Amino acid sequence: MPNADSHLPRPTLLNPRLLASTVDQLGHHAGSRTDVWRLLTEHFAVDLDAVAALLPRAEPEPHWLPMRR
């Protein structure tokens, strides 16, 4: 995350359509969901709850129990 004392403010994304478009574009350049978060917060000031609503939930992998015989 960039230094909070930066003299250059980051642009703010409040419009849901622009936020969704930006997340989509960053998704093409990022290797993972974590990279999307990092790129977005490094370059823009955003509502993180709005971003979380746009990104698909990361579900844990199911742990399958062995079959009983």
Backbone as ProteinMPNN parsed JSONL, in Angstrom:
{"seq_chain_A": "MPNADSHLPRPTLLNPRLLASTVDQLGHHAGSRTDVWRLLTEHFAVDLDAVAALLPRAEPEPHWLPMRR", "coords_chain_A": {"N_chain_A": [[0.849, -1.158, 0.0], [0.547, 2.275, -0.727], [2.48, 5.026, 0.625], [0.929, 6.801, 3.232], [1.316, 9.492, 3.539], [1.472, 10.706, 1.125], [1.76, 13.277, -1.306], [0.261, 13.459, -3.516], [-3.014, 12.967, -4.136], [-5.002, 9.977, -4.402], [-7.208, 9.012, -7.054], [-10.753, 8.92, -6.501], [-13.093, 6.338, -6.534], [-16.401, 6.179, -6.775], [-18.717, 5.755, -8.179], [-20.765, 3.075, -8.949], [-20.809, 1.761, -11.469], [-18.422, 2.603, -12.73], [-16.614, 1.627, -10.874], [-17.084, -1.145, -11.079], [-16.278, -1.528, -13.725], [-13.576, -0.852, -13.549], [-12.631, -2.803, -11.754], [-13.072, -5.049, -13.346], [-11.295, -4.545, -15.484], [-8.833, -4.518, -14.097], [-8.831, -7.129, -13.283], [-8.127, -8.516, -15.559], [-5.433, -7.987, -15.738], [-4.337, -8.776, -13.368], [-3.009, -11.491, -11.479], [-4.344, -12.869, -9.529], [-7.083, -12.84, -7.158], [-6.235, -11.477, -4.908], [-4.273, -9.827, -5.988], [-5.888, -8.117, -7.484], [-7.229, -6.709, -5.447], [-4.968, -5.46, -4.29], [-3.895, -3.875, -6.417], [-6.078, -2.213, -6.9], [-6.409, -0.801, -4.449], [-3.955, 0.457, -4.287], [-3.994, 2.299, -6.345], [-6.407, 3.701, -6.286], [-8.876, 5.359, -4.237], [-11.321, 3.694, -2.624], [-14.564, 2.322, -1.729], [-14.351, -0.324, 0.24], [-16.231, -2.259, 0.913], [-18.026, -2.075, -1.198], [-16.417, -2.99, -3.263], [-15.939, -5.607, -2.399], [-18.486, -6.628, -2.711], [-18.621, -6.782, -5.449], [-16.675, -8.613, -6.274], [-16.367, -12.151, -6.716], [-17.239, -14.475, -4.133], [-14.736, -16.115, -2.234], [-14.773, -19.347, -1.897], [-14.063, -21.968, 0.394], [-12.184, -24.906, -0.402], [-13.913, -27.97, -0.646], [-13.797, -30.515, 1.828], [-13.676, -33.753, 1.386], [-15.143, -36.556, 2.842], [-13.972, -39.886, 3.445], [-15.474, -42.686, 1.746], [-17.825, -44.834, 3.281], [-17.87, -48.333, 3.721]], "CA_chain_A": [[0.0, 0.0, 0.0], [1.396, 3.454, -0.812], [2.671, 5.829, 1.81], [-0.262, 7.604, 3.513], [1.688, 10.908, 3.519], [1.697, 11.101, -0.264], [1.267, 14.603, -1.655], [-0.659, 13.313, -4.643], [-4.148, 12.122, -3.738], [-5.452, 8.967, -5.35], [-8.581, 9.251, -7.506], [-11.792, 8.212, -5.761], [-14.098, 5.653, -7.35], [-17.645, 6.033, -6.033], [-19.765, 5.314, -9.092], [-20.727, 1.607, -9.036], [-20.502, 1.311, -12.831], [-16.987, 2.81, -12.946], [-15.915, 0.699, -9.989], [-17.184, -2.476, -11.686], [-15.448, -1.518, -14.927], [-12.175, -0.85, -13.125], [-12.338, -4.132, -11.204], [-13.009, -5.955, -14.487], [-10.035, -4.289, -16.202], [-7.72, -4.972, -13.274], [-8.876, -8.588, -13.259], [-7.411, -9.035, -16.735], [-3.999, -7.767, -15.548], [-3.909, -9.371, -12.101], [-2.91, -12.942, -11.494], [-5.225, -13.461, -8.528], [-8.013, -11.925, -6.496], [-5.421, -10.653, -4.017], [-3.645, -8.8, -6.824], [-6.921, -7.134, -7.832], [-7.363, -5.846, -4.265], [-3.754, -4.654, -4.118], [-3.843, -2.864, -7.477], [-7.17, -1.255, -6.724], [-6.157, 0.075, -3.3], [-2.751, 1.251, -4.537], [-4.234, 3.336, -7.348], [-7.673, 4.409, -6.093], [-9.562, 5.339, -2.95], [-12.595, 3.037, -2.914], [-15.319, 1.716, -0.646], [-13.965, -1.736, 0.18], [-17.438, -3.09, 0.938], [-18.558, -2.088, -2.569], [-15.537, -3.864, -4.049], [-16.195, -6.979, -1.961], [-19.756, -7.051, -3.3], [-18.407, -7.04, -6.878], [-15.83, -9.785, -6.478], [-16.999, -13.4, -6.268], [-16.757, -14.986, -2.847], [-13.761, -17.202, -2.279], [-15.269, -20.468, -1.098], [-13.008, -22.944, 0.669], [-12.303, -26.194, -1.081], [-14.589, -28.937, 0.232], [-13.01, -31.655, 2.321], [-14.556, -34.916, 1.221], [-14.9, -37.657, 3.756], [-13.872, -41.162, 2.721], [-16.712, -43.471, 1.685], [-17.955, -45.999, 4.178], [-18.238, -49.57, 3.015]], "C_chain_A": [[0.905, 1.236, 0.0], [1.461, 4.197, 0.516], [1.469, 6.751, 2.01], [0.037, 9.101, 3.463], [1.945, 11.417, 2.111], [1.068, 12.467, -0.537], [0.284, 14.551, -2.821], [-1.816, 12.41, -4.227], [-4.507, 11.123, -4.829], [-6.86, 9.313, -5.803], [-9.563, 8.394, -6.704], [-12.791, 7.606, -6.735], [-15.34, 5.442, -6.493], [-18.779, 5.505, -6.891], [-19.677, 3.797, -9.248], [-20.361, 1.086, -10.427], [-19.007, 1.469, -13.122], [-16.156, 1.867, -12.09], [-15.927, -0.706, -10.58], [-16.309, -2.577, -12.925], [-13.969, -1.596, -14.565], [-11.762, -2.206, -12.565], [-12.209, -5.151, -12.333], [-11.692, -5.789, -15.248], [-8.833, -4.761, -15.411], [-7.67, -6.49, -13.205], [-8.159, -9.219, -14.434], [-5.897, -8.93, -16.562], [-3.466, -8.449, -14.294], [-3.905, -10.887, -12.209], [-3.865, -13.623, -10.53], [-6.149, -12.391, -7.963], [-7.271, -10.974, -5.566], [-4.751, -9.534, -4.794], [-4.648, -7.727, -7.244], [-7.109, -6.165, -6.672], [-6.173, -4.908, -4.142], [-3.679, -3.536, -5.152], [-4.898, -1.788, -7.29], [-6.88, -0.282, -5.583], [-4.88, 0.889, -3.452], [-3.036, 2.44, -5.437], [-5.477, 4.182, -7.106], [-8.08, 4.386, -4.627], [-10.961, 4.817, -3.228], [-13.276, 2.607, -1.622], [-15.061, 0.211, -0.723], [-15.168, -2.667, 0.242], [-18.061, -3.18, -0.455], [-17.722, -3.0, -3.458], [-15.796, -5.327, -3.683], [-17.501, -7.509, -2.541], [-19.599, -7.392, -4.778], [-17.624, -8.323, -7.141], [-16.551, -11.049, -6.004], [-16.395, -13.855, -4.945], [-15.769, -16.105, -3.055], [-14.247, -18.297, -1.331], [-14.118, -21.431, -0.824], [-13.251, -24.228, -0.113], [-12.983, -27.188, -0.142], [-13.635, -30.057, 0.638], [-13.941, -32.863, 2.296], [-14.145, -36.014, 2.189], [-14.787, -38.944, 2.957], [-15.203, -41.923, 2.789], [-16.679, -44.602, 2.684], [-18.358, -47.203, 3.354], [-18.915, -50.51, 3.937]], "O_chain_A": [[1.937, 1.233, 0.671], [0.62, 4.022, 1.398], [1.034, 7.412, 1.068], [-0.889, 9.905, 3.355], [2.576, 12.459, 1.934], [-0.023, 12.767, -0.054], [-0.442, 15.514, -3.069], [-1.619, 11.218, -3.991], [-4.337, 11.389, -6.019], [-7.639, 9.855, -5.018], [-9.237, 7.283, -6.285], [-13.272, 8.279, -7.647], [-15.33, 4.615, -5.581], [-19.703, 4.872, -6.38], [-18.63, 3.279, -9.637], [-19.672, 0.072, -10.544], [-18.39, 0.572, -13.697], [-15.12, 1.368, -12.528], [-14.9, -1.386, -10.585], [-15.667, -3.603, -13.15], [-13.204, -2.32, -15.201], [-10.676, -2.702, -12.862], [-11.338, -6.019, -12.288], [-11.051, -6.775, -15.611], [-7.908, -5.342, -15.978], [-6.594, -7.074, -13.082], [-7.639, -10.33, -14.326], [-5.153, -9.698, -17.171], [-2.261, -8.675, -14.177], [-4.7, -11.478, -12.939], [-4.168, -14.807, -10.68], [-6.01, -11.203, -8.254], [-7.633, -9.803, -5.449], [-4.67, -8.406, -4.308], [-4.292, -6.553, -7.347], [-7.145, -4.951, -6.871], [-6.339, -3.709, -3.917], [-3.429, -2.382, -4.805], [-4.641, -0.602, -7.496], [-7.079, 0.923, -5.73], [-4.737, 1.923, -2.8], [-2.391, 3.481, -5.31], [-5.594, 5.273, -7.665], [-7.677, 3.501, -3.872], [-11.71, 5.431, -3.988], [-12.65, 2.538, -0.564], [-15.511, -0.448, -1.661], [-15.126, -3.76, -0.322], [-18.564, -4.233, -0.848], [-18.262, -3.702, -4.313], [-15.863, -6.185, -4.563], [-17.615, -8.7, -2.833], [-20.358, -8.203, -5.308], [-17.883, -9.03, -8.114], [-17.266, -11.017, -5.003], [-15.211, -13.651, -4.674], [-15.937, -16.943, -3.941], [-14.136, -18.172, -0.112], [-13.293, -21.684, -1.702], [-14.387, -24.575, -0.436], [-12.654, -27.236, 1.043], [-12.778, -30.476, -0.139], [-14.873, -32.965, 3.094], [-12.969, -36.348, 2.328], [-15.424, -39.088, 1.913], [-15.95, -41.812, 3.761], [-15.65, -45.241, 2.903], [-19.114, -47.08, 2.39], [-19.299, -51.606, 3.528]]}, "name": "protein", "num_of_chains": 1, "seq": "MPNADSHLPRPTLLNPRLLASTVDQLGHHAGSRTDVWRLLTEHFAVDLDAVAALLPRAEPEPHWLPMRR"}
